């Protein structure tokens, strides 16, 4: 079984199945983070060379099912994995953490994508807190008249906005420190992706407490017809059921 990982959900699936006597799980990490958190069990690092390269790897390694537990915004690898699994006629499923629910006191402005978010930012404030990860920051390079605070685990790839301050940090973050950070930098709008999970939810709570608007970038759609699970437990059970059906 191949698990496309790099997330807490992927690590949980690998941990749940690590002691299985009849299930061999390989977790693949893209290798884009300098200091990744390693899952239990067998791990490979690096890309596959697109859908065609992944399909070849699946065939050569006798993979019987693919579980995509990558980040909810890793649209390219999800599409490639779906295509490769179909080419090899093997089951494919997605494990995605639920998106954050909007609560009383939240002021969210939905954005179709990062380009749309970049259009919205200058209409909302002059000191945005850009917390979307290192990829995609270049979408804001053409935004003028604002001074960005940017936070990511590793330095962003691509062009940076002309006026910005970069903070390198890895969650989880707590609400108190997030409120202090936003106050210290005079943040007047938060820009984030609808990622879900606990690691960075504190920024949403902090924005609510400070009555700041949040530009919430919508998730890309999952491939049509793909099975989708919202917890590592159900995803791991699916892998076990696929293995069970092979034995049956």
N, C-alpha and C positions, 0 to 999 in steps of 0.2 A: 504494500500500500504506500502511496506517495502522499505526504502532507506538505502542501506549500505553506510555509510558516512565516515566522518573523513577528508574530503577535502573541499576546498572552493566551489567546484561544488556541493557537497552534501548539504552544508549550503544554497547555492543559491536556489536549488530546494525546500528545506524545507521552505525557506522564501516565495518563490513564491506561494506555495500551503497552507501556514499557515492559510489563511483566507477563504479557500474553504469551502463552506457549506455542500458539499456532498462527500468530499474526506478526509478520515482519513489517515494521513501519520505518520508512525513510522520511526525514524532515528536510526539506530544501529551504535554504535561506538565500536571499538574493545577494547578500554580501555588500549592501549599500551603506550599512551602519558600521562605523569603525569598531565598536565594542558591543557586539550583539549579545543578547541573553540566550544562552544555549539551551536547547531542549534536551530531554532525556532521549537515549537511544541513538540510532544511526543518523548522521547529519551530513548533508552535502551542501557546498557553498558555491554560488555563482549562477549565471544564467544558463539557459538551454539553447539559445539561438532561435527564439521565436517558436511559433506553433509547430513548425516542421521539425525543428531540432528536438523539441520536447516529445513529439510523437515518436521520433526515432529512439530517444532515451527510454520512453515507456516500454516500447517493444523490446529493446535490448535487455532491459532489466525485469521483464516479465511482470510488470506492474498490473494489478488486477482492479485497482480503483484509485481515483484521484480525489482528494479533499482539498479544496482551496480555502485555507485559513489565513490568507493574507489580509492586509489592511483593507477596510471597506472602499478606499479610493484607489486601490491598485488595479485599475480597470484593464490595463493592457495584459498583465499576467493572467488575470481572470479570463479574459477573452481567449488568450492563447491556450490556456489549460482546457477550457471547454472545447475548443476546436481540436486539440490534440487527443483528448479523451474520446471524442466522437470518431476521429479518424482511426483510433485503435479499437473502437467498439467496446469500451470499458466504462463502468459507471463513473459519474462525476457529480460532486455536490459541493456546496459552499457553506462555510461556517462564518456567520457575521454576527457580531455583538449587536444588540438592539440600539437604535439611535437614541439620543437623549430626548426625553419628553419635554415639551414646553410647559412651564408651570406659571402660576400666578406671579406676576411681577416681572416676568421675562419680556423683554422687547426684542423680538427677533425679526430680522429682515431676510427673507430667503433669497439666496443667489443661485442661479442655475449652474454656474461654474465659477472658476477663479477669475476669468475675464469679466464676468458680470459683477463679481464682488469688487473688482478694481474700479469699475464704473461707479459703484455705490459709495465707496469710501469717502471721496472728497465732498460728497453731499451731506455727510453725517458728522464729520469732525476734522480736526487738524492734527490729532495725536493718536493714530490708530495703533492698537496692539495686534500685530500680525502673528498668529499662532496656528500655522497650517502645516508644520513640518518643513523640511529643507527644500523639497521639490515643489515647484510652482510659485516660488517667491518672485521669479522673473516676470510673472503676470502683472506685478505691481510696479515694475521698473518705470513705466511710462506715466505713473501718477505723480503729479506735481503739486506743490503748495501744501504738502503735509509732511510730517516728520514721524516715520515709522519706528516703533519698537518691535523688533523681530526676535522670536525665540524658537530655537530648534535644537535637536540633539547634536547634530553635526552642522558644519557651515553650509549654507544654502548653495545649491548648484545654479549656475546661470547668472544673469545680470541682476544686480541689487537696485532697489530704489535709490534715487539720488541723495535723499536725506533719510538716514536710518541709523539705529543703534541695534547691535546684535548681541543677544544673550544666548550662550550655549548651556543648556540644562536638560536633564531627563526627569520626567515625572516618576512617581506621583507627587503632586503639589497639594498643599493644604490651603484652605480658604483664607486663613489669616495672612499668610505670606503673599497670596495672590492679590488680596485687597491692598496690602502695603505696597506691592510692586506697582499696581495701577495708580495708586495715589502718588507715589514717588515720581512717576513719569508723566503725571497729568493726563492719563489715558482718557479719551472721550468716546472711543468706539472700539469694540473687540471684533476681530475677524477670525473665524475658525471654520473648520469642516465639521459636518455632522458625523463625527467619528464614533461617538458613544464610548462606553467604558468608564472605569473609575479613575484611570491614571491622570486625566486632565480635566475632570468634571469640575474641579474647584474653581476654575476660571469662569465657568458659567454661573456658579453660585456667587462669586465675587462681583461679576457684572450685574447680577440681579440686585445685590446688596447696595451697589453704588448707582443703581438706576441707569446703567449704560446700555446703549443699543448694541446688539450683537448681529453682525452679518454672518448668517449661517449658510455655508455652501452645501448644497444638496448632494447626496450620494449618487454616483452613476448607477444606472440600472443593471441588475444582474442579467446574464444571458437568458434568453427566452427558454423556458422549460427546465431550467436547472433546479435541482432540489436545493433548498436553502434551510439551514438550521441556525437557531439563534443562541445555542449554547454548546460548549464543548462536550457535555455529556451526551446529548442527542447525536452530535456528529460522530463521536466515538462509537456509539451504539450502531449507527449506520454502517461504519466500517466493519464492525463485528458481524453485522447481518449480511453484508456483502460477502465476507469470508465464509460465513455459514452457508450461504446459498451455493457458493462454489463447491463446498464439501458435499452439500446435499445432492 
